[in-house]
Amino acid sequence: MVLFVVLGVLARIDGRSREPIESSLRAHAGVSVFSVGDEQRLGILIEGESLAEAQACLHDQVESTPGILAAWPVFAQDEAEEPGASQSESVGDRVEGEGGQKHKGTVQN
């Protein structure tokens, strides 16, 4: 069994520096970015083998990226993955924390 963690992050960015910010973030292993329809915000997914590893990436790599003004984790999902098993779950309504505990997720502006 392999533990797999995804941490979803909403970042407020300097919109004038969007391209360099995205390039810098994509250079980190396990980090991907996506648009959230606002030039001053950016969605970031951090994948890791543990929640601690994903949080360390958020604090050590994402938050220190020039042009990132603030970053908020908005969901976390962890699960034990068995070889050959495939699961998908919407994270819009529910998220999972450490140990598979369910939590409601909200984003506040």
Secondary structure as GFF3:
##gff-version 3
##sequence-region A 1 109
A	DSSP	beta_strand	2	13	.	.	.	ID=ss1
A	DSSP	three_ten_helix	15	17	.	.	.	ID=ss2
A	DSSP	alpha_helix	18	26	.	.	.	ID=ss3
A	DSSP	beta_strand	31	35	.	.	.	ID=ss4
A	DSSP	beta_strand	41	48	.	.	.	ID=ss5
A	DSSP	alpha_helix	51	57	.	.	.	ID=ss6
A	DSSP	pi_helix	58	62	.	.	.	ID=ss7
A	DSSP	beta_strand	68	81	.	.	.	ID=ss8
A	DSSP	beta_strand	94	96	.	.	.	ID=ss9
A	DSSP	three_ten_helix	98	100	.	.	.	ID=ss10
A	DSSP	beta_strand	102	104	.	.	.	ID=ss11
###
